[in-house]
Amino acid sequence: MKQANIGIVILLVIFLMQSCNKKNDDIPQISKEQKRIIENLDSIFFLAQGVYLWNDQLPSVDRFNPSRFYNQGLNEFRCYENGLFEITQFAKDAATGELYERNIFDLNRPKYSGIVFREFQESERRHAYNVSNTFGLSVVVKNNILRLLYVDPNSPAGKAGLRRGTQILSINGENVLTEESFLDQWKKSLAMSFIKLEVMEEGIKKREVRLNAASYEINPVVKRNILRSGERTIGYFALNSFTTIQNAQKYLTPIFLSFTQEKINELIIDLRYNQGGYQITADFIANLVAPNNADAKIMYTEHYNRQMQDGNSKVLENYKLYDEYHRPVIINGKEISLYDIDYSVEANTTYFHKDDGLTDLKKVYFIVSNRTASASELLINILKPYMDVQVIGVSEDNLSAVYTYGKPVGSFGIPVGQFDLYLGMYELKNTNRESNYFKGIKSDVALSDDTDTDFGGQDDPAIAWILGMENKRMELKTGNKIRQDKYSFYFNTDRLIGNIKNNNELKIKIK
C-alpha cells in the first residue's frame, strides 16, 4: 500500500513539473533590446504625467499601456515617436474640443512636442554652431521654375554671391524643367558633395556657379539693409533662426550698432521663415529693441502645470541636472535633480534689462508667414505691450488673412536613453498675461510673398507696403489674383524649431 502511495506521489510530481515547464514555454521571451525600449516608452509616459502642460488630461498608465508602441518592425526612434504622438492626442481645448497639438503641416506629428537624437545637440555645442549644411541653399519651386529662397552668407552659396530670388536654370549641366528633375539632380549633388549651377540674376545675367559642400558657422542674419523715405530711416534685417546666444550676439550686435549710428527711427524684423530656436536669444533681441521705459519691467512669464508649480512632479527626482558641459550639477555635496528646480511663475519671470540697443524707435514691423513660429511669436508678443508693433503677413497664396504658426509653448530637454524628450511644458505670457495664440498671431496686413525678389528691397510687397508704395502694392495684389501658382519649398537644415530653454537657465530652489 505504501509503495502504491509513493508511486502516486512520484507521478503527481512528474505531472506538476511537466505542467510548470509547459507554462514556462508559453511565456514569451523578451530580449534585452525589447525590454530597454519598453522601459523607455514607460519613461516617456511617466514624464508626460509629471511635466506635460496638459498632464491633467492624460489617462492612467494601465489604460494608456505604453508598451503597445513597441514594434519589432520599426526602429527604436519611430516607436518613441508613435508613443509620444498618442500622448499628445489627449490634450484638448475644453472650450472647443480641438486638439492643442494638431499640426496642419504634418498630421502625423505633434505641433509642440518632440524627441530628438542627443548626438546632434552635443555636436552642436562642441563645434560652436558649425553644422554641415551642404551648400547653404534653400529652394522654392514655383510653377516648375526654381529660385533660391534664401542663402546663408557664410555658406559656399553665400560666398559665391548667390541670393534670394536668383533663378536656377540647370544643375550639373542638366536643365531643370520640372520639380522631379530638380530633385533627381539635387540627390546626385548631395551624394557627390558638389553642385554646378547655371543661374540667371536680375532676369538677364547668366553665370555658372560651382559649389563644394562644406561645414560653416551659421549666420542667422540672411539680409540686412537701411531704407530711407522722407524723414523715415528704417533698419531692416531678415532673421532665419534664433541660434545660440553666443552665435546671435556675434552677428546681431554689430548690426544694431550700425542702426544706432544711422539713427534709425523704425525697424523691420523679417521672420517669414523663422521657426524659432533658443528662447534666451529672443530675450536678447527684445532688450535691443524695447524702449528705455521698459527697463526692469516684466518681459514674459512661464506657466508650468499645477503639479510642477507646486513641486509635486516626483518623476523628476530620477533625472539629474547637467551643466553646459554635461556634468552633474553638485551643490553642498548633493547632485541636483530636475525635481530641485523652482517651477513657480515667480521664479520663471523674465524682466527687461535695457543696457544698450535702440532707444527711440517709433514703430516696429514684423514680416511673418504661416511658418513663423515659437521664439519668433514670443518676440512679437512680448514687445506688443511696450511699442507700436505692426505685423505684416505674407503668403505664397495671397491669402486674405495670414496667421503665424501658433506656439505659445516652451520646453527643455529631458534625457530618455540616447534621445532628448521635448514635451510642451509651459505656456508663455507677456506682461499683460496675453498668450492665446495657439492658432497663430493674426497679421494686421496680408500681402503676397514674392519669392522672385531679394529680401529687404522695394520690390518686396511687404517692404513696398511699409514704405507707402500703395500703387505697387495694388499692382502686385491684382496681378496675383489672376494666376494660380503652385509652390514647393525645400528648406536647408540650418533652422532651429521651438522655444528651447537650456537646462542651465533653470532656477534651483533656495532652501
C-alpha positions in Angstrom: 0.0 0.0 0.0 2.8 2.3 0.9 4.6 1.6 -2.3 1.4 2.4 -4.3 1.1 5.7 -2.5 4.8 6.5 -3.2 4.1 5.8 -6.9 1.2 8.1 -7.0 3.2 10.9 -5.4 6.0 10.4 -7.9 3.6 10.5 -10.8 2.0 13.7 -9.4 5.4 15.4 -9.0 6.3 14.5 -12.6 2.9 15.8 -13.8 3.4 19.1 -12.0 6.9 19.5 -13.3 5.7 19.0 -16.8 2.9 21.5 -16.3 5.4 24.1 -15.0 7.7 23.5 -17.9 4.7 23.9 -20.3 3.7 27.2 -18.6 7.3 28.5 -18.9 7.4 27.5 -22.5 4.2 29.6 -23.0 5.7 32.8 -21.6 7.1 34.9 -24.5 10.8 35.6 -24.1 11.7 39.3 -24.2 15.1 40.3 -25.5 17.2 42.9 -23.7 16.6 45.3 -26.6 12.9 45.0 -26.4 12.9 45.4 -22.6 15.0 48.6 -22.9 12.7 50.1 -25.5 9.6 49.3 -23.4 11.2 50.8 -20.3 11.9 54.0 -22.3 8.3 54.0 -23.6 7.2 53.8 -20.0 9.6 56.7 -19.0 8.1 58.9 -21.7 4.6 58.4 -20.4 5.6 58.8 -16.8 7.4 62.1 -17.7 4.3 63.3 -19.5 2.2 62.6 -16.4 4.6 64.8 -14.5 5.6 67.6 -16.8 3.3 67.9 -19.8 1.4 71.2 -19.8 -1.9 69.3 -20.2 -1.0 66.4 -17.9 -4.4 66.6 -16.2 -6.0 65.2 -19.3 -3.8 62.1 -19.6 -5.2 58.6 -18.7 -3.7 56.2 -16.2 -0.6 54.2 -17.3 -2.7 51.0 -17.3 -5.2 52.5 -19.7 -2.6 54.0 -21.9 -0.3 51.0 -21.9 2.9 52.5 -23.3 4.4 49.1 -24.2 1.9 48.6 -27.0 4.0 51.1 -29.1 6.9 48.6 -29.2 7.0 47.2 -32.7 9.8 44.9 -33.8 9.3 46.0 -37.4 10.0 49.7 -36.6 13.3 51.3 -35.5 13.5 52.5 -31.9 13.1 56.2 -32.7 9.8 55.5 -34.5 8.4 53.6 -31.6 9.1 56.6 -29.3 7.6 59.0 -31.8 4.4 56.9 -32.1 4.0 56.7 -28.3 4.6 60.5 -27.9 2.1 61.3 -30.7 -0.6 59.3 -28.9 0.1 61.1 -25.7 -0.5 64.5 -27.4 -3.9 63.3 -28.7 -5.4 63.7 -25.2 -4.6 67.5 -24.9 -7.8 69.3 -26.0 -9.1 72.8 -25.6 -12.0 72.5 -23.2 -14.0 75.3 -24.9 -13.7 74.0 -28.5 -12.7 70.3 -28.2 -9.9 70.9 -30.6 -6.5 69.3 -30.2 -3.8 71.7 -29.0 -1.1 69.7 -30.8 -2.8 69.3 -34.1 -0.1 70.0 -36.7 -1.6 71.2 -40.0 1.8 70.8 -41.7 2.1 67.1 -40.7 -0.9 65.5 -39.2 1.2 62.5 -38.0 3.4 64.6 -35.8 2.6 66.7 -32.7 2.6 70.5 -33.1 4.7 71.2 -29.9 6.3 68.1 -28.5 9.1 66.0 -30.0 12.0 63.7 -29.4 15.5 64.2 -30.9 18.9 62.4 -31.1 21.1 63.9 -28.4 24.2 63.3 -30.6 23.3 66.3 -32.9 23.0 68.7 -29.9 26.3 67.6 -28.4 28.0 68.0 -31.7 26.4 71.5 -32.0 27.9 72.5 -28.6 31.4 71.2 -29.4 31.6 72.9 -32.8 30.2 76.3 -31.7 27.3 76.1 -34.1 29.4 74.9 -37.1 27.0 72.5 -38.8 27.3 70.7 -42.1 24.6 72.1 -44.2 25.9 71.0 -47.6 25.8 74.1 -49.9 23.8 76.6 -47.8 20.9 76.7 -50.2 17.2 76.7 -49.7 15.0 76.5 -52.8 11.4 77.3 -53.8 9.8 75.7 -56.9 7.0 77.8 -58.4 5.3 76.5 -61.5 8.4 74.4 -62.2 10.6 77.4 -62.0 13.4 77.1 -59.5 14.6 80.1 -57.4 16.7 80.5 -54.3 14.5 81.1 -51.2 17.4 82.2 -49.0 21.2 81.7 -48.7 23.4 81.7 -45.6 26.0 84.4 -46.1 28.7 82.2 -44.6 27.9 79.2 -46.7 29.5 78.2 -50.0 26.5 79.6 -51.8 26.7 82.9 -49.8 30.4 83.3 -50.6 29.6 82.8 -54.3 27.3 85.8 -54.2 24.1 83.9 -54.6 20.9 85.4 -53.1 17.2 85.1 -52.7 15.2 85.3 -56.0 18.1 84.0 -58.2 16.7 81.6 -60.8 18.3 78.2 -61.3 18.4 77.2 -64.9 20.4 74.0 -64.8 22.1 71.7 -62.3 25.2 69.8 -63.2 24.6 70.6 -66.9 21.1 69.3 -66.9 18.2 71.7 -67.5 15.7 71.6 -64.6 12.3 71.9 -66.3 10.3 70.2 -63.6 10.3 69.7 -59.9 11.1 66.0 -60.4 14.2 66.8 -62.5 15.4 69.2 -59.7 15.0 66.5 -57.1 16.9 64.0 -59.2 19.8 66.3 -59.7 19.8 67.5 -56.1 20.1 64.0 -54.8 23.1 63.3 -57.1 24.7 66.6 -56.0 24.3 65.7 -52.3 25.9 62.3 -53.0 28.9 63.9 -54.8 29.1 66.9 -52.2 29.4 69.1 -55.3 26.9 71.0 -57.4 27.3 73.1 -60.6 24.6 75.7 -61.2 23.7 77.8 -64.1 21.8 80.8 -62.7 20.0 83.9 -64.0 20.3 87.0 -61.9 18.1 90.1 -62.3 16.3 88.4 -65.1 19.1 88.9 -67.7 22.5 87.9 -66.5 23.5 84.2 -66.7 26.5 82.7 -64.9 27.9 79.4 -63.8 28.5 78.7 -60.1 30.4 75.7 -58.7 29.9 74.8 -55.0 31.6 72.2 -52.8 29.7 71.1 -49.7 31.3 72.5 -46.6 30.9 72.9 -42.8 30.4 76.5 -41.8 29.4 78.7 -38.9 25.7 79.6 -39.4 24.9 83.3 -39.8 21.2 83.7 -38.8 21.0 87.1 -40.4 20.5 86.3 -44.1 20.0 90.0 -45.1 20.4 93.5 -43.6 19.6 96.9 -45.0 18.7 100.5 -44.2 15.8 102.1 -46.1 15.1 105.8 -46.3 11.8 107.5 -47.2 11.5 111.2 -46.3 12.2 111.6 -42.6 11.9 107.9 -42.1 15.2 105.9 -41.6 14.2 102.3 -41.4 16.5 99.5 -40.3 15.9 96.0 -41.8 17.2 92.5 -41.1 15.9 89.1 -42.0 16.5 86.6 -39.2 16.4 83.0 -40.2 16.7 81.3 -36.8 17.1 82.1 -33.1 20.5 80.5 -32.8 22.5 80.0 -29.6 23.0 83.3 -27.7 26.7 83.3 -28.5 26.1 83.0 -32.2 23.3 85.5 -32.2 25.3 88.1 -30.3 28.2 87.8 -32.7 26.1 88.6 -35.8 23.4 90.9 -34.3 25.5 93.2 -32.1 27.3 94.9 -35.0 24.0 95.3 -36.9 22.3 97.1 -34.0 25.4 99.2 -33.5 25.1 100.4 -37.2 21.4 101.0 -36.7 22.2 103.2 -33.7 24.9 105.1 -35.7 22.4 105.6 -38.6 19.8 106.9 -36.1 17.0 104.7 -37.4 13.6 105.6 -36.2 11.7 102.5 -37.4 12.7 98.8 -37.6 11.6 95.9 -39.8 12.4 92.4 -38.5 11.7 89.8 -41.2 10.7 86.5 -39.6 8.8 84.9 -42.5 10.7 81.6 -42.5 11.9 81.7 -38.9 10.5 78.7 -36.9 12.1 79.7 -33.6 15.1 78.4 -31.6 16.6 79.4 -28.3 14.3 81.4 -26.1 17.2 83.4 -24.5 18.1 84.8 -27.9 14.6 86.2 -28.2 15.2 87.9 -24.8 18.5 89.3 -26.2 16.8 90.9 -29.3 13.8 92.2 -27.2 16.3 94.1 -24.9 17.9 95.6 -28.0 14.6 96.8 -29.5 12.5 97.8 -26.5 12.3 101.4 -25.4 14.1 102.6 -22.3 10.9 102.8 -20.2 10.6 99.0 -20.4 13.7 98.5 -18.3 13.2 96.4 -15.3 9.6 95.6 -16.3 8.2 92.2 -17.0 9.1 90.8 -20.4 7.2 87.5 -20.0 6.3 84.7 -17.6 6.4 80.9 -17.9 3.4 78.9 -16.6 4.1 75.2 -15.9 1.3 72.8 -15.0 0.0 73.0 -11.4 1.8 69.8 -10.3 5.2 71.3 -11.3 4.4 74.7 -9.9 3.6 73.1 -6.5 6.8 71.0 -6.6 5.0 67.7 -6.8 6.4 66.2 -10.0 8.2 63.3 -8.3 9.2 61.7 -11.5 11.8 64.4 -12.0 13.8 63.1 -9.0 15.1 60.4 -11.4 16.7 63.0 -13.8 19.9 64.8 -12.9 20.5 68.5 -13.8 23.6 68.8 -16.0 25.7 71.9 -16.8 26.6 73.1 -20.3 29.5 70.6 -20.4 27.1 67.7 -19.5 28.5 67.4 -16.0 26.1 66.8 -13.0 25.4 70.0 -11.0 26.5 69.4 -7.4 25.6 71.8 -4.5 26.8 71.2 -0.9 27.8 67.7 -1.9 24.4 66.8 -3.4 23.7 66.0 -7.0 20.9 68.3 -8.1 17.9 66.7 -10.0 15.2 68.4 -12.1 13.0 67.9 -9.1 15.1 70.5 -7.3 14.1 73.2 -9.8 11.6 76.0 -8.9 8.8 75.9 -11.5 6.7 78.7 -9.9 5.6 81.6 -12.0 7.6 84.0 -9.8 10.9 82.1 -10.4 10.2 82.0 -14.1 9.5 85.6 -14.8 11.9 87.4 -17.2 12.5 91.1 -17.0 13.8 93.6 -19.5 17.4 94.7 -18.9 17.9 97.8 -21.1 21.7 98.2 -21.1 22.2 99.1 -24.8 20.5 98.9 -28.2 17.9 101.2 -29.8 16.0 103.7 -27.7 13.9 106.0 -30.0 12.0 103.7 -32.3 8.6 105.0 -33.4 7.5 101.7 -34.8 8.5 98.1 -35.3 7.2 95.9 -38.2 7.4 92.2 -38.2 7.1 90.3 -41.5 5.6 86.9 -40.9 4.1 83.9 -42.6 2.3 80.7 -41.5 5.8 79.2 -40.9 6.7 81.9 -38.4 6.8 80.1 -35.0 7.8 79.8 -31.4 10.6 82.2 -30.4 9.5 84.5 -33.3 6.0 84.7 -31.9 7.3 85.2 -28.4 9.4 88.2 -29.6 6.3 89.8 -31.2 4.1 89.1 -28.2 6.4 90.5 -25.6 7.1 93.7 -27.4 3.4 94.5 -28.2 2.6 96.0 -24.7 5.5 98.4 -24.9 5.8 99.5 -28.5 3.8 100.4 -31.7 4.0 96.9 -33.4 2.6 96.1 -36.7 2.5 92.5 -38.1 2.8 92.2 -41.9 1.7 88.8 -43.1 2.9 87.3 -46.4 1.8 84.1 -48.2 2.5 82.4 -51.5 -1.2 82.0 -52.0 -2.0 85.7 -51.4 -4.4 84.9 -48.5 -6.8 87.5 -47.3 -5.6 86.7 -43.7 -2.3 85.4 -42.6 -1.7 83.7 -39.2 1.6 82.6 -37.7 2.2 79.0 -36.7 0.8 79.3 -33.2 3.2 78.1 -30.5 3.0 79.9 -27.2 4.6 76.9 -25.5 8.2 76.2 -24.5 10.2 73.3 -23.2 13.6 71.9 -22.2 15.1 68.6 -23.0 14.9 65.6 -20.6 17.1 62.6 -21.5 15.5 59.3 -22.4 18.1 56.8 -23.4 20.2 58.3 -26.2 17.4 60.8 -27.0 16.2 64.0 -25.5 12.4 64.4 -24.9 10.9 67.8 -25.5 7.3 67.9 -24.2 5.2 71.0 -24.4 5.9 72.1 -20.8 4.9 75.7 -20.1 2.8 78.5 -21.6 4.5 81.8 -22.3 2.6 85.0 -21.5 3.6 88.7 -21.9 3.3 91.3 -19.2 -0.4 91.6 -19.9 -0.8 87.8 -19.4 -1.6 87.5 -23.1 -0.7 84.3 -24.8 -3.8 82.8 -26.5 -2.3 82.4 -30.0 -2.4 78.7 -30.2 -3.9 79.2 -33.7 -1.4 81.8 -34.5 -1.0 85.6 -34.4 -3.2 87.2 -37.0 -1.3 89.7 -39.2 -2.6 93.3 -39.5 -2.0 93.3 -43.2 -2.0 90.4 -45.7 0.3 90.5 -48.8 1.9 88.3 -51.4 5.3 86.6 -50.6 7.1 87.4 -53.8 9.9 84.8 -54.0 11.2 86.3 -57.2 12.7 89.3 -55.3 15.5 89.5 -52.7 15.0 90.3 -49.1 14.7 93.9 -48.0 14.2 95.6 -51.4 11.4 97.9 -52.5 10.2 95.2 -55.0 9.2 93.0 -52.0 5.4 93.6 -51.5 5.9 93.8 -47.7 8.6 96.4 -48.0 6.6 98.3 -50.6 3.6 98.5 -48.3 5.7 99.7 -45.3 7.2 102.4 -47.5 3.7 103.5 -48.5 4.0 102.5 -52.1 0.3 101.8 -52.4 0.3 101.7 -56.2 3.0 99.0 -56.2 1.0 97.0 -53.6 -2.2 97.1 -55.5 -0.4 96.2 -58.8 1.0 93.1 -57.1 -2.2 92.0 -55.5 -4.2 92.5 -58.7 -1.6 90.5 -60.7 -1.6 87.6 -58.2 -5.4 87.3 -58.4 -5.4 86.1 -62.0 -2.9 83.3 -61.6 -2.9 80.1 -59.7 0.7 79.4 -58.6 1.9 76.0 -57.3 4.7 76.3 -54.7 7.1 73.7 -53.2 9.6 74.7 -50.5 12.9 72.9 -49.8 14.5 74.3 -46.7 18.1 73.8 -45.6 18.8 72.0 -42.3 20.1 75.2 -40.7 16.9 76.4 -38.9 16.1 75.6 -35.3 12.5 75.0 -34.2 10.7 75.8 -31.0 11.0 77.8 -27.8 14.1 76.0 -26.5 15.3 76.5 -22.9 18.7 75.4 -21.9 18.9 73.4 -18.7 21.5 75.8 -17.2 18.8 78.5 -17.3 16.7 76.6 -14.8 16.5 78.1 -11.3 17.3 75.8 -8.4 15.0 76.1 -5.3 16.5 78.1 -2.5 16.3 76.1 0.7 
